[in-house]
Amino acid sequence: MLLWPFLLLLLLLLLPTLALLMQQRSQHARLSWLAGLQHRVAWGALVWAATWQRWRLEQSTLRVHQSQQQALRWCLQGAQRPHCSFTDVSTFRNHLPLTKASQTQEEESGEQPLPPTSNQDLGEASLQATVLGLVALNKAYPEVLAQGGTARVTLTSPWPQPLPWPGNTLGRVGTHGTKDPKALLLDALRSPGLRALEAGTAVELLDVFLGLEADGEELAGAIAAGNPGAPLPERAAELREALEQGPRGMALRLWPKLQVVVTLDAGGQAEAVAALGTLWCQGLAFFSPAYAASGGVLGLNLQPEQPYGLYLLPPGAPFIELLPVKEGTQEEAASTLLLAEAQQGKEYELVLTDRASLTRCRLGDVVRVVGVYNQCPVVRFIYRLGQTLSVRGEDIGEDLFSEALGRAVGQWPGAKLLDHGCVESSILDSFAGSAPHYEVFVALRGLRNLSEENRDKLDHCLQEASPRYKSLRFWGSVGPARVHLVGQGAFRALRAALAACPSSPFPPAMPRVLRHRHLAQCLQERVVS
């Protein structure tokens, strides 16, 4: 007990000496020391929070049925409906029928989309995905959260739950709170030692690299002139050299220590991930901390080193059910299943219960169970039911069409697919005098014009993929798919139009089938071939 007064006296005696030493140190050294201390404290807080969240996740996934019952009670307690006295799952299913969500995020009239659960209600799942994802990412790729190791290049973040502290002190370069996307990119370009690159979604990151190529000289000039910050002429020269060598491997030329790209998986991102991985981000790993839809965080990614696109469905809030998908038919299953009842290898549509309106909503997102974590399914997202093409009842799904388009583009010499969108001909009134068909708009790299031979290859690939489509083509009931090449910026304009829609959710799941004329015209007006 006598030791504490002695230590206190010693500290008081040393304080003047410590103060003198701090005065003699340069301002830069003091700021560096303070930043290092702040980083260590923030990292300690994050590890503590992750340990707590991991324990909660372990307990909930080991007792899935009990955890889902608690999630159901949580939904019922927050419901704004009267007479919600039932608490067991069977009664809940009998009293509340399934409701289909708006089939596409751009619908503005007719059926109203399900209002997404509030951020407060989804805070637990979002916080869990963020905290556990950050620690898992740092474990898989050491030093990504070191000081100056990470930069975000979009206004949106890939992390579902913002962490004002300690998140802002963990490695990220740049000015916190800026609303200028070009300023974010400049901050990243001025930092050659980055180990992780963050963007809201893969399609947003694709837009960033396309914009970097278009505005590269302007950005290099700003860096050389010191706008903002100190002039960095050598770094500007490195940027110009990286741009001159083309897109392939550009990220690693700009940031030689870069290890991983972090984006949020939100549906419709696969083409952007493939294009980035083949060109600008060649040689880099991709990590998504969660799978998110308009209803919130639906899946957690706890292993950044595993193949991209695998997620654990957590049993806590929001309350998730699984509706079996019958292969080769549009017939609906009789009843939903709980998470513990999922079977490996089977496909299910996700059903989410909205707490405010107490609506059981079919999201249209179809997953395949590929593994298990304790008693919870690990899934891969396969396709979205609302992204189906059908002009004569042929029902060409998102996954089937994307596969056929990928095979067709693979036969176009030098072409790399960046993005695509489809429209049924009735939307654009383009079937006058011809059979109904698909209008397909593609953004490519490496090919400036499409020959008729190349355009025909997509229709041949669709016939090979779908016997029903082949039969309709044979009898002339469906016309050949018409392929159009759009110029740079076409899909960026489409995303801007989507974001302006009143029902647009975040994160913005990228639609592949457009149901409204004004959105289709965003692409039609920018056709170059």
C-alpha positions as CSV (number, residue, x, y, z in Angstrom):
1,M,0.0,0.0,0.0
2,L,3.0,2.4,0.6
3,L,4.1,1.9,-3.0
4,W,1.3,4.1,-4.5
5,P,2.2,7.3,-2.6
6,F,5.8,6.8,-3.6
7,L,4.9,6.4,-7.3
8,L,2.7,9.5,-7.1
9,L,5.5,11.5,-5.6
10,L,8.0,10.3,-8.2
11,L,5.5,11.3,-11.0
12,L,5.1,14.8,-9.6
13,L,8.9,15.2,-9.4
14,L,9.3,14.0,-13.1
15,L,6.5,16.2,-14.5
16,P,8.6,19.4,-15.0
17,T,11.3,17.4,-16.8
18,L,8.7,15.6,-19.0
19,A,7.1,19.0,-19.8
20,L,10.4,20.5,-20.8
21,L,11.2,17.5,-23.1
22,M,7.8,17.9,-24.7
23,Q,8.4,21.6,-25.3
24,Q,11.8,20.8,-26.9
25,R,10.3,18.3,-29.3
26,S,9.0,19.7,-32.7
27,Q,5.3,20.1,-33.3
28,H,5.4,17.4,-35.9
29,A,6.9,14.9,-33.4
30,R,4.3,15.8,-30.8
31,L,1.5,15.3,-33.2
32,S,3.0,12.0,-34.4
33,W,3.3,10.8,-30.9
34,L,-0.3,11.8,-30.1
35,A,-1.6,10.1,-33.2
36,G,0.2,6.9,-32.4
37,L,-1.2,6.9,-28.8
38,Q,-4.7,7.6,-30.2
39,H,-4.3,4.7,-32.7
40,R,-3.2,2.2,-30.0
41,V,-6.1,3.2,-27.7
42,A,-8.6,2.9,-30.6
43,W,-7.2,-0.5,-31.7
44,G,-7.5,-1.7,-28.1
45,A,-11.1,-0.6,-27.9
46,L,-11.9,-2.2,-31.2
47,V,-10.4,-5.6,-30.2
48,W,-12.4,-5.5,-26.9
49,A,-15.6,-4.7,-28.8
50,A,-14.9,-7.5,-31.3
51,T,-14.2,-10.0,-28.5
52,W,-17.6,-9.2,-27.0
53,Q,-19.4,-9.4,-30.4
54,R,-17.7,-12.6,-31.3
55,W,-18.9,-14.2,-28.0
56,R,-22.4,-13.1,-28.6
57,L,-22.3,-14.5,-32.1
58,E,-21.0,-17.8,-30.9
59,Q,-23.7,-18.1,-28.3
60,S,-26.5,-17.2,-30.8
61,T,-25.3,-19.5,-33.5
62,L,-25.0,-22.4,-31.1
63,R,-28.6,-21.9,-30.0
64,V,-30.2,-20.9,-33.3
65,H,-33.8,-21.7,-32.5
66,Q,-33.8,-19.8,-29.3
67,S,-32.0,-16.9,-30.9
68,Q,-34.6,-16.7,-33.7
69,Q,-37.4,-16.8,-31.2
70,Q,-35.8,-13.8,-29.4
71,A,-35.5,-12.0,-32.8
72,L,-39.2,-12.7,-33.5
73,R,-40.2,-11.3,-30.1
74,W,-38.0,-8.3,-30.8
75,C,-40.0,-7.7,-34.0
76,L,-43.3,-8.1,-32.3
77,Q,-42.4,-5.7,-29.5
78,G,-41.6,-3.0,-32.0
79,A,-44.6,-3.5,-34.3
80,Q,-47.0,-0.7,-34.9
81,R,-49.9,-3.1,-35.4
82,P,-52.5,-3.9,-32.7
83,H,-53.3,-7.4,-31.5
84,C,-49.7,-8.8,-32.0
85,S,-50.0,-11.2,-29.0
86,F,-48.8,-14.3,-30.7
87,T,-45.2,-15.3,-29.9
88,D,-44.6,-18.7,-31.5
89,V,-43.4,-19.0,-35.1
90,S,-46.3,-21.2,-36.4
91,T,-48.9,-18.7,-35.2
92,F,-46.8,-15.9,-36.6
93,R,-46.7,-17.5,-40.1
94,N,-50.5,-18.2,-40.0
95,H,-51.4,-14.7,-39.1
96,L,-49.0,-12.9,-41.4
97,P,-48.9,-13.9,-45.1
98,L,-45.8,-13.4,-47.2
99,T,-45.6,-10.2,-49.2
100,K,-43.5,-9.6,-52.3
101,A,-41.1,-6.7,-52.3
102,S,-41.1,-4.3,-55.2
103,Q,-39.5,-6.4,-58.0
104,T,-37.0,-3.7,-58.9
105,Q,-35.6,-0.9,-56.9
106,E,-36.4,1.7,-59.6
107,E,-40.2,1.2,-59.5
108,E,-41.9,4.5,-58.6
109,S,-45.6,3.7,-59.0
110,G,-47.9,0.8,-58.5
111,E,-46.7,-1.6,-55.8
112,Q,-44.9,0.3,-53.1
113,P,-41.7,-1.2,-51.9
114,L,-41.3,-2.5,-48.3
115,P,-40.0,0.3,-46.1
116,P,-36.6,-0.7,-44.9
117,T,-36.0,-1.4,-41.2
118,S,-34.6,1.7,-39.4
119,N,-30.9,2.1,-38.9
120,Q,-31.5,1.9,-35.1
121,D,-33.3,-1.4,-35.4
122,L,-30.5,-2.9,-37.6
123,G,-27.7,-1.4,-35.5
124,E,-26.8,-4.7,-33.9
125,A,-26.3,-6.6,-37.1
126,S,-24.5,-3.7,-38.8
127,L,-22.3,-3.1,-35.8
128,Q,-21.5,-6.8,-35.6
129,A,-20.5,-6.9,-39.3
130,T,-18.3,-3.8,-39.0
131,V,-16.5,-4.6,-35.8
132,L,-15.9,-8.3,-36.5
133,G,-15.0,-7.5,-40.2
134,L,-12.4,-4.9,-39.2
135,V,-10.6,-7.3,-36.8
136,A,-10.8,-10.2,-39.3
137,L,-9.5,-8.0,-42.1
138,N,-6.5,-6.9,-40.0
139,K,-5.8,-10.5,-39.0
140,A,-5.8,-11.7,-42.6
141,Y,-3.9,-8.7,-43.9
142,P,-1.6,-7.3,-41.2
143,E,-1.0,-3.6,-41.2
144,V,-4.0,-2.6,-43.2
145,L,-5.2,-0.7,-40.1
146,A,-1.8,0.8,-39.4
147,Q,-1.5,4.6,-39.5
148,G,-1.9,5.7,-43.1
149,G,-2.7,2.2,-44.3
150,T,-6.3,2.7,-45.6
151,A,-8.1,5.1,-47.9
152,R,-11.7,5.4,-48.9
153,V,-12.3,6.8,-52.5
154,T,-16.1,7.1,-52.5
155,L,-18.5,9.1,-50.3
156,T,-20.2,5.9,-49.2
157,S,-18.4,3.4,-46.9
158,P,-18.2,-0.4,-47.3
159,W,-18.7,-0.8,-43.5
160,P,-22.4,-1.1,-42.6
161,Q,-22.1,0.8,-39.3
162,P,-20.2,4.1,-39.1
163,L,-17.7,4.2,-36.3
164,P,-17.0,7.9,-35.5
165,W,-14.6,6.6,-32.9
166,P,-12.5,4.5,-33.0
167,G,-13.1,4.0,-36.7
168,N,-11.7,7.4,-37.8
169,T,-8.4,6.9,-36.0
170,L,-7.6,3.4,-37.5
171,G,-5.3,4.0,-40.4
172,R,-7.5,5.9,-42.8
173,V,-5.9,8.8,-44.7
174,G,-7.7,11.9,-45.8
175,T,-9.9,14.6,-44.3
176,H,-12.8,13.2,-42.2
177,G,-16.3,14.3,-43.3
178,T,-15.4,15.6,-46.7
179,K,-18.3,15.7,-49.2
180,D,-16.1,16.0,-52.3
181,P,-15.3,12.6,-54.0
182,K,-12.4,14.1,-55.9
183,A,-10.8,15.2,-52.6
184,L,-11.0,11.6,-51.4
185,L,-9.3,10.3,-54.5
186,L,-6.6,13.0,-54.3
187,D,-5.9,12.0,-50.7
188,A,-5.5,8.4,-51.7
189,L,-3.3,9.3,-54.7
190,R,-1.0,11.4,-52.4
191,S,-0.4,8.3,-50.2
192,P,1.8,5.7,-51.9
193,G,2.0,3.4,-48.8
194,L,-1.7,2.3,-48.8
195,R,-2.4,-1.3,-48.0
196,A,-6.2,-1.3,-48.3
197,L,-8.5,0.6,-50.7
198,E,-12.2,1.1,-49.7
199,A,-15.2,1.9,-51.7
200,G,-19.0,1.8,-51.1
201,T,-19.6,-0.9,-53.7
202,A,-17.6,-2.5,-56.6
203,V,-19.6,-0.6,-59.2
204,E,-18.7,2.7,-57.5
205,L,-15.0,1.7,-57.4
206,L,-15.2,0.9,-61.1
207,D,-16.5,4.4,-61.7
208,V,-13.6,5.8,-59.7
209,F,-11.0,4.1,-61.9
210,L,-12.8,5.1,-65.1
211,G,-12.8,8.6,-63.8
212,L,-9.2,8.4,-62.9
213,E,-8.3,7.5,-66.4
214,A,-10.4,10.3,-67.8
215,D,-9.2,13.0,-65.4
216,G,-5.7,11.7,-64.8
217,E,-3.8,14.7,-66.1
218,E,-5.9,17.1,-64.0
219,L,-5.3,15.0,-60.9
220,A,-1.6,14.8,-61.5
221,G,-1.5,18.6,-61.9
222,A,-3.3,19.1,-58.6
223,I,-0.8,16.8,-56.8
224,A,2.2,18.5,-58.4
225,A,0.9,22.0,-57.5
226,G,0.1,21.0,-53.9
227,N,-3.7,21.4,-54.2
228,P,-4.4,20.3,-51.5
229,G,-1.3,19.8,-49.3
230,A,2.3,20.2,-50.1
231,P,3.5,20.0,-53.7
232,L,4.5,16.4,-54.7
233,P,5.9,16.6,-58.2
234,E,7.5,13.1,-58.0
235,R,4.2,11.6,-57.0
236,A,2.5,13.3,-59.9
237,A,5.1,11.8,-62.2
238,E,4.4,8.4,-60.8
239,L,0.7,8.9,-61.5
240,R,1.3,9.9,-65.1
241,E,3.5,6.9,-65.6
242,A,1.0,4.5,-64.1
243,L,-1.8,5.9,-66.4
244,E,0.4,5.6,-69.5
245,Q,0.9,1.9,-68.9
246,G,-2.9,1.2,-69.2
247,P,-5.4,-0.2,-66.8
248,R,-4.1,-3.7,-66.1
249,G,-2.4,-3.7,-62.7
250,M,-2.8,0.1,-62.2
251,A,-3.7,-0.1,-58.5
252,L,-0.5,-1.9,-57.6
253,R,1.6,0.5,-59.7
254,L,0.0,3.4,-57.8
255,W,0.2,1.7,-54.4
256,P,2.9,-1.0,-54.4
257,K,2.0,-2.2,-50.8
258,L,-1.7,-2.6,-51.5
259,Q,-3.1,-5.9,-50.4
260,V,-6.9,-5.8,-50.4
261,V,-9.9,-4.0,-51.8
262,V,-12.9,-3.6,-49.5
263,T,-16.4,-3.1,-51.0
264,L,-19.9,-3.9,-49.8
265,D,-21.7,-6.7,-51.6
266,A,-25.2,-5.4,-52.4
267,G,-26.4,-7.4,-55.5
268,G,-25.5,-6.9,-59.1
269,Q,-21.8,-6.4,-58.3
270,A,-20.2,-9.5,-59.8
271,E,-19.4,-8.0,-63.2
272,A,-17.7,-5.0,-61.6
273,V,-15.7,-7.2,-59.3
274,A,-14.6,-9.4,-62.2
275,A,-13.6,-6.3,-64.3
276,L,-11.7,-4.8,-61.5
277,G,-9.9,-8.0,-60.7
278,T,-8.9,-8.5,-64.3
279,L,-7.8,-5.0,-65.0
280,W,-7.2,-2.2,-62.5
281,C,-7.0,-4.3,-59.4
282,Q,-5.3,-7.3,-60.9
283,G,-3.4,-9.3,-58.2
284,L,-5.4,-8.0,-55.3
285,A,-7.8,-9.7,-52.9
286,F,-11.4,-8.5,-52.6
287,F,-13.3,-8.4,-49.2
288,S,-16.9,-7.6,-48.4
289,P,-17.7,-7.4,-44.7
290,A,-21.4,-8.2,-45.3
291,Y,-24.1,-8.8,-47.8
292,A,-26.7,-6.0,-47.6
293,A,-30.1,-5.4,-49.1
294,S,-32.7,-2.7,-48.7
295,G,-33.8,-4.4,-45.5
296,G,-30.3,-4.1,-43.9
297,V,-27.4,-6.4,-43.2
298,L,-28.4,-10.0,-44.1
299,G,-25.0,-11.9,-44.0
300,L,-21.7,-11.6,-42.2
301,N,-18.3,-12.3,-43.7
302,L,-16.0,-13.5,-40.9
303,Q,-13.1,-14.9,-43.1
304,P,-11.6,-12.4,-45.6
305,E,-9.3,-15.1,-46.9
306,Q,-12.1,-17.4,-48.0
307,P,-13.6,-17.2,-51.6
308,Y,-15.4,-13.9,-52.3
309,G,-19.2,-14.0,-51.7
310,L,-19.7,-16.4,-48.8
311,Y,-21.7,-15.2,-45.9
312,L,-23.1,-16.4,-42.5
313,L,-26.8,-15.8,-42.0
314,P,-26.9,-14.7,-38.3
315,P,-29.9,-15.7,-36.2
316,G,-30.5,-12.4,-34.4
317,A,-32.4,-9.4,-35.5
318,P,-33.6,-8.8,-38.2
319,F,-35.8,-12.0,-38.3
320,I,-34.9,-14.0,-41.4
321,E,-36.8,-17.0,-42.9
322,L,-35.9,-19.1,-45.9
323,L,-38.4,-19.9,-48.7
324,P,-37.4,-23.0,-50.7
325,V,-36.9,-22.4,-54.4
326,K,-38.2,-25.2,-56.6
327,E,-35.7,-25.9,-59.3
328,G,-37.0,-25.3,-62.9
329,T,-40.4,-23.9,-61.8
330,Q,-41.9,-20.6,-60.6
331,E,-44.2,-22.5,-58.2
332,E,-44.0,-21.3,-54.7
333,A,-43.1,-23.5,-51.7
334,A,-45.8,-24.1,-49.1
335,S,-44.0,-22.7,-46.1
336,T,-40.8,-21.0,-45.0
337,L,-38.0,-22.6,-42.9
338,L,-36.0,-21.3,-40.0
339,L,-32.2,-21.1,-40.4
340,A,-31.5,-24.3,-38.5
341,E,-33.7,-26.2,-41.0
342,A,-31.7,-25.2,-44.1
343,Q,-30.1,-28.0,-46.1
344,Q,-26.7,-27.9,-47.7
345,G,-26.8,-27.5,-51.5
346,K,-30.4,-26.2,-51.5
347,E,-31.5,-22.8,-52.8
348,Y,-33.8,-20.5,-50.8
349,E,-35.3,-17.0,-51.2
350,L,-34.7,-14.8,-48.2
351,V,-37.7,-13.5,-46.3
352,L,-37.2,-10.5,-43.9
353,T,-39.7,-9.3,-41.3
354,D,-39.9,-5.5,-41.1
355,R,-40.3,-4.5,-37.4
356,A,-42.2,-1.3,-37.9
357,S,-45.0,-2.6,-40.2
358,L,-44.7,-6.2,-39.2
359,T,-44.6,-7.4,-42.8
360,R,-43.0,-10.6,-43.9
361,C,-41.3,-9.5,-47.1
362,R,-39.9,-11.8,-49.8
363,L,-36.7,-9.9,-50.8
364,G,-36.2,-11.8,-54.1
365,D,-32.6,-12.6,-53.2
366,V,-31.9,-16.3,-53.7
367,V,-29.0,-18.0,-51.8
368,R,-27.5,-21.5,-52.0
369,V,-26.4,-23.1,-48.7
370,V,-22.7,-24.1,-49.1
371,G,-21.7,-24.7,-45.5
372,V,-22.5,-24.4,-41.8
373,Y,-21.2,-22.4,-38.9
374,N,-22.2,-24.0,-35.6
375,Q,-26.0,-24.4,-36.4
376,C,-26.3,-21.5,-38.9
377,P,-26.1,-21.8,-42.7
378,V,-23.2,-20.2,-44.7
379,V,-24.6,-19.1,-48.1
380,R,-23.6,-17.8,-51.5
381,F,-25.9,-15.3,-53.1
382,I,-26.9,-16.7,-56.5
383,Y,-29.4,-14.3,-58.2
384,R,-32.4,-12.0,-57.7
385,L,-35.9,-13.2,-58.7
386,G,-36.9,-9.7,-59.8
387,Q,-34.2,-9.6,-62.4
388,T,-35.9,-12.0,-64.8
389,L,-36.5,-11.4,-68.5
390,S,-39.7,-12.7,-70.0
391,V,-41.5,-11.5,-73.2
392,R,-43.2,-14.9,-73.9
393,G,-43.1,-16.7,-70.6
394,E,-39.6,-18.0,-71.1
395,D,-38.3,-16.6,-67.7
396,I,-34.6,-16.0,-68.3
397,G,-33.1,-15.5,-64.8
398,E,-30.3,-13.1,-63.9
399,D,-27.7,-15.9,-63.4
400,L,-28.6,-17.6,-66.7
401,F,-28.5,-14.4,-68.7
402,S,-25.2,-13.3,-67.1
403,E,-23.6,-16.6,-67.9
404,A,-24.8,-16.5,-71.5
405,L,-23.6,-12.9,-71.9
406,G,-20.2,-13.8,-70.4
407,R,-19.8,-16.6,-73.0
408,A,-20.7,-14.3,-75.8
409,V,-18.3,-11.5,-74.7
410,G,-15.6,-14.2,-74.4
411,Q,-15.9,-14.7,-78.2
412,W,-15.5,-11.0,-79.0
413,P,-11.7,-10.5,-79.6
414,G,-10.1,-8.3,-77.0
415,A,-13.4,-7.4,-75.2
416,K,-13.8,-7.1,-71.5
417,L,-17.3,-6.7,-70.1
418,L,-17.6,-3.8,-67.6
419,D,-21.4,-3.5,-67.2
420,H,-24.7,-4.4,-68.8
421,G,-28.4,-3.7,-68.6
422,C,-31.4,-5.3,-70.3
423,V,-34.8,-4.0,-71.3
424,E,-37.8,-5.9,-72.7
425,S,-38.7,-4.4,-76.1
426,S,-42.2,-3.3,-74.9
427,I,-40.6,-0.8,-72.5
428,L,-39.0,1.1,-75.4
429,D,-41.7,0.3,-78.0
430,S,-39.0,-1.2,-80.1
431,F,-40.9,-4.3,-81.3
432,A,-43.1,-2.5,-83.8
433,G,-43.2,-4.7,-86.9
434,S,-41.1,-7.5,-85.2
435,A,-41.5,-10.1,-82.5
436,P,-40.9,-9.1,-78.9
437,H,-37.2,-9.3,-77.9
438,Y,-34.5,-8.1,-75.5
439,E,-32.6,-4.8,-75.8
440,V,-29.2,-5.4,-74.3
441,F,-26.8,-2.5,-73.5
442,V,-23.2,-3.3,-72.7
443,A,-20.1,-1.3,-71.6
444,L,-16.9,-2.8,-72.8
445,R,-13.2,-2.3,-72.6
446,G,-11.0,-3.3,-75.6
447,L,-13.6,-3.1,-78.3
448,R,-14.9,0.1,-80.0
449,N,-17.5,-1.4,-82.4
450,L,-19.7,-4.4,-82.5
451,S,-20.0,-6.3,-85.8
452,E,-23.3,-8.1,-86.6
453,E,-21.5,-11.4,-86.2
454,N,-20.6,-10.4,-82.6
455,R,-24.1,-9.2,-81.8
456,D,-25.6,-12.5,-83.0
457,K,-23.4,-14.5,-80.7
458,L,-25.4,-13.5,-77.6
459,D,-28.6,-14.8,-79.1
460,H,-26.9,-18.1,-79.9
461,C,-25.6,-18.4,-76.3
462,L,-29.0,-17.7,-74.9
463,Q,-30.5,-20.5,-77.1
464,E,-27.8,-22.9,-75.8
465,A,-28.6,-21.9,-72.2
466,S,-32.4,-22.1,-72.4
467,P,-34.3,-24.8,-74.4
468,R,-37.5,-22.7,-73.9
469,Y,-35.9,-19.6,-75.4
470,K,-34.6,-21.7,-78.3
471,S,-38.0,-23.1,-79.0
472,L,-39.6,-19.7,-79.0
473,R,-36.9,-18.4,-81.3
474,F,-37.4,-21.4,-83.7
475,W,-41.1,-20.6,-84.0
476,G,-40.5,-16.9,-84.4
477,S,-42.4,-16.0,-81.2
478,V,-39.4,-14.2,-79.9
479,G,-37.0,-12.1,-81.9
480,P,-33.2,-12.1,-81.6
481,A,-31.7,-10.2,-78.8
482,R,-30.4,-6.8,-80.0
483,V,-27.0,-5.7,-78.5
484,H,-25.9,-2.1,-78.2
485,L,-22.5,-0.7,-77.1
486,V,-22.8,2.4,-74.9
487,G,-20.1,5.0,-74.3
488,Q,-18.2,5.8,-71.1
489,G,-20.4,7.3,-68.4
490,A,-23.6,5.7,-69.5
491,F,-24.0,3.4,-66.5
492,R,-22.8,6.2,-64.2
493,A,-25.7,8.3,-65.5
494,L,-28.1,5.3,-64.9
495,R,-26.9,5.0,-61.3
496,A,-27.4,8.7,-60.8
497,A,-31.0,8.4,-62.1
498,L,-31.6,5.4,-59.8
499,A,-30.3,7.3,-56.8
500,A,-32.7,10.1,-57.6
501,C,-35.7,7.7,-57.3
502,P,-37.7,8.2,-54.1
503,S,-37.7,4.5,-53.3
504,S,-33.9,4.0,-53.9
505,P,-32.4,2.1,-51.0
506,F,-28.8,2.1,-49.8
507,P,-26.8,0.2,-50.5
508,P,-27.8,0.5,-54.2
509,A,-28.2,-3.0,-55.5
510,M,-27.5,-2.6,-59.2
511,P,-30.5,-3.7,-61.4
512,R,-29.8,-5.6,-64.6
513,V,-33.4,-5.5,-65.9
514,L,-34.9,-2.0,-66.2
515,R,-38.7,-1.7,-66.0
516,H,-39.1,2.0,-66.7
517,R,-38.7,3.9,-69.9
518,H,-36.8,6.9,-68.6
519,L,-34.2,4.7,-67.0
520,A,-33.8,2.6,-70.2
521,Q,-33.4,5.8,-72.1
522,C,-30.4,6.7,-69.9
523,L,-28.6,3.9,-71.8
524,Q,-30.3,4.2,-75.1
525,E,-29.3,7.9,-75.5
526,R,-25.6,6.9,-75.0
527,V,-25.4,4.1,-77.6
528,V,-22.2,4.4,-79.7
529,S,-22.4,1.2,-81.7
